[in-house]
Amino acid sequence: PINCSLWNSSNPVKIPLCPIISPFLVGVKTPVVDLSIEWEDVFAKYDVVRCNGHLKPSSCQARQKVALIVPFRDRYGHLKVFLNHIHPFLMRQQLDYKIYLIDLDDDILFNKGLLLNVGFLESGKEYDYDCYIFHDVDLLPENDHNLYRCSDQPRHMSVAVDKFNYKLPYVSIFGGVSAMTKDQILFVNGFSNQFSGWGGEDDDMFNRLKFHNMTLMRSMDDVSTYKMLKHKQSHPNPKRFKLIKTGMERVKQDGVKNLQYEILKRNEFPLYTYIKITI
Ligand code: NGS
């Protein structure tokens, strides 16, 4: 078991850095989509030791501290399958990580960009993360060589999704799964908070990266393969194209800086932290 006091003391005992490539990687592992799996079974399966809510490798110091930010609305069926798949996947990568589920007041139209911004701000308050991974709950990585870590430029990770025949659907896509460091997020002022309803907040982020002369990296498509869970089409935001067009006029005021919200609920569950907010 992990001795948490070693990690938390001001003079931590030196344990070696984890290898660059974890010895536990297995490559392709087809996700098991068992919607009837019981919550108890998922919790029991990953009854892991946590230090202050974080999962860490016990024998070595993780190379990156990763916050996985999952925007969420009432998809508990998908969440079960997602957690059942993603925990062993991340453990095999020897990461120091925590999963944050960010939910919005039910009376407010879903707003993914806003929730991703809140996830970044709230997780950053409790730990000095090296990397923030923005992750849809319906995407399951199929190959653990797809490393959940950040690079010196923002990275799009869900490059090859089964729904799109494992091909990039369009060249500027940045949605699904993406990885950015704190500095990269702050540099572009995070996501726009204006995209209520489905679609466009990721295209606006692509424009923010371009506007700030950043180079978008993409993971290799042979390892960045994902299975997408089936769901009903959400309500597309009819204003999204206009918002994308005018996005760069608002980039300074519309983002993580000066974002106002109120926390309605915060629960530390064994496998994730749940935060519900209102604006
Ligand atoms: C585009 C959306 C993106 C979205 C992408 C993939 O059309 O926000 O589809 O969506 N852009 C606009 O609507 C302007 S997916 O099929 O993966 O849900 O990420």
Boltz pocket constraint, residues with backbone or C-beta under 6 A from the ligand:
constraints:
  - pocket:
      binder: B
      contacts: [[A, 175], [A, 176], [A, 198], [A, 199], [A, 200], [A, 201], [A, 202], [A, 203], [A, 240], [A, 241]]
      max_distance: 6.0
